[in-house]
Amino acid sequence: MIDQLLFNVTQSALAGRSDRVFKTPLDDWESPCESLRDSSSSFWKPVPQSPKMSFEGFERAIEAHIRADIKHFYCSFWSGTLPGVHEGRPISLIQVWNPDDFDRLISNLVGHYLAQKRANIRFSVFIGTPDADDELSVSVDNQTGEIFLERAGQGFVEPIAPSLEQFLAQFSLQAHRLDPTELPEYG
């Protein structure tokens, strides 16, 4: 269900034509979701991960299981960050650009886990950031599946959705921030 909800988030912006893509500033990292790159831009759209990334090594390292909905969130698509709005609050959803980006995500999650363990805070996994506050993250409580705003090292600040499914169902992409366009033709 999570992969379908993520797919639905982007579809209205890309609907109608198979050559419709998002256009964002060029990044040094290439991605399987890119259709084209030019000297300043990357043209991309979310594509299913193949092969799918895995949380197995991370789970072994922390000796805990990660919720299936979190795994689906990060292991469904290769995609750029998805800026949008949830109940009036601007939020950017973190996505995985390529396998190296997944490795970077896991490294950040290890640090997040260790900081929570030291502070004796219940374990969560971040999935996004509110655009207005760089000290907060949007996180999934790994035990209950609830979505919270979380302050690093301090724990949950405010509940924002009872589940990842409900959160994504209420999330609206701000497609204009990804400059949807038709794929340019280069000869």
C-alpha positions in Angstrom: 0.0 0.0 0.0 2.8 2.4 0.8 4.4 2.1 -2.7 1.0 2.8 -4.3 0.5 5.9 -2.1 3.9 7.2 -3.0 3.2 6.5 -6.7 -0.1 8.4 -6.4 1.6 11.4 -4.8 3.5 12.1 -8.1 1.1 10.9 -10.7 -1.1 14.0 -11.0 2.0 16.0 -11.9 3.2 13.5 -14.4 -0.2 12.3 -15.8 -1.2 12.4 -19.4 2.1 11.8 -21.2 4.8 9.2 -20.9 7.5 11.8 -21.6 6.5 14.0 -18.6 9.3 14.3 -16.0 10.5 16.5 -13.1 13.3 18.9 -13.7 15.7 19.8 -10.9 19.2 21.2 -10.7 21.9 18.8 -11.7 23.4 16.8 -8.9 26.8 15.0 -9.0 25.2 11.7 -8.4 23.5 9.9 -11.2 20.3 8.0 -10.6 18.3 5.2 -12.2 15.3 7.5 -12.1 17.0 10.0 -14.4 15.8 10.0 -18.0 18.2 12.7 -19.1 20.9 15.1 -17.8 22.1 18.3 -19.4 24.7 20.8 -18.2 22.5 22.2 -15.5 19.4 20.0 -15.0 18.4 16.5 -14.2 15.2 15.2 -15.8 13.6 12.4 -13.7 10.6 10.6 -12.4 10.2 8.0 -9.7 10.9 4.5 -11.0 10.7 1.2 -9.1 13.9 0.2 -7.3 15.6 -2.7 -9.0 17.3 -4.3 -7.3 15.4 -3.3 -4.1 17.5 -2.0 -1.3 17.4 -3.8 2.1 17.4 -2.8 5.7 18.8 -6.3 6.8 22.3 -5.0 7.6 20.9 -2.1 9.6 18.5 -4.3 11.5 21.4 -6.7 12.4 23.6 -3.8 13.5 20.9 -2.3 15.9 19.5 -5.7 16.8 16.0 -4.6 16.1 13.4 -4.9 13.3 12.3 -1.9 11.2 8.6 -1.7 10.5 7.5 -3.0 7.1 5.9 0.3 6.2 9.2 2.2 6.7 11.0 -0.4 4.5 8.4 0.1 1.8 8.7 3.9 2.0 12.5 3.8 1.4 12.7 0.6 -0.8 9.9 1.2 -3.4 11.3 3.8 -5.8 14.4 5.6 -6.9 13.3 9.2 -6.6 14.3 12.7 -5.7 13.0 14.5 -2.6 9.3 15.1 -2.8 8.2 18.6 -1.6 4.6 18.9 -0.5 2.1 19.8 2.1 0.5 17.8 4.8 -2.5 19.5 6.5 -1.1 23.0 5.6 2.4 22.3 6.8 5.1 22.3 4.1 7.1 19.1 4.3 9.8 17.5 2.0 9.7 13.7 1.9 13.1 12.0 1.8 13.5 9.5 -1.0 16.4 7.4 -2.2 18.2 8.7 -5.4 20.6 5.7 -5.9 22.3 2.9 -4.0 25.0 5.2 -2.7 22.2 7.5 -1.4 20.7 4.5 0.4 24.0 3.8 2.0 24.2 7.4 3.2 20.6 7.1 4.5 21.6 4.0 6.5 24.6 5.8 7.9 22.4 8.7 9.0 19.9 6.3 10.6 22.7 4.6 12.5 23.6 8.0 14.0 20.0 8.8 14.7 19.5 5.4 16.4 22.6 5.9 18.6 21.6 9.4 19.6 18.2 8.1 20.6 19.6 5.2 22.5 22.0 7.6 24.4 19.1 9.9 25.2 16.9 7.0 26.2 14.3 8.0 23.6 12.0 5.6 21.8 13.4 4.6 18.4 12.0 6.3 15.3 13.0 6.6 11.6 12.9 10.0 9.9 11.1 10.2 6.6 11.0 13.9 5.9 11.7 17.5 7.1 9.3 20.4 7.7 10.4 23.1 5.4 10.2 25.8 8.0 12.3 24.3 10.8 15.6 22.5 10.2 15.8 21.3 13.8 12.7 19.1 13.3 12.1 15.9 11.3 9.0 14.0 10.3 9.5 10.6 11.9 7.8 7.2 12.2 7.6 5.7 15.6 9.2 2.3 14.9 7.0 0.7 17.6 3.5 2.1 16.9 3.8 3.4 13.4 2.5 6.9 14.3 4.0 9.9 12.5 5.4 12.7 14.7 7.4 15.8 14.4 10.6 15.1 16.3 13.4 17.2 17.6 16.8 15.6 17.4 18.0 14.3 20.8 14.7 15.3 22.5 12.1 13.0 21.0 8.6 13.4 19.8 7.2 17.0 19.7 3.8 16.7 18.0 1.8 13.9 16.6 0.8 14.5 13.0 -0.8 11.3 11.7 -1.8 7.9 13.2 0.1 5.9 10.4 2.3 6.3 7.4 -0.6 5.3 5.1 -2.8 8.0 6.5 0.0 10.5 6.3 0.7 9.8 2.6 -3.0 9.8 1.8 -3.2 13.4 3.2 0.1 14.5 1.6 -0.1 16.7 -1.5 2.9 17.2 -3.8 3.9 20.8 -4.6 4.8 19.8 -8.2 5.7 23.3 -9.2 8.8 23.0 -7.0 9.9 20.1 -9.2 9.2 21.9 -12.4 7.2 19.2 -14.2 8.0 19.3 -17.9 8.1 17.3 -21.1 11.3 15.4 -21.6 13.4 17.5 -24.0 14.6 15.9 -27.2 18.3 15.9 -27.8 19.7 14.7 -31.1 
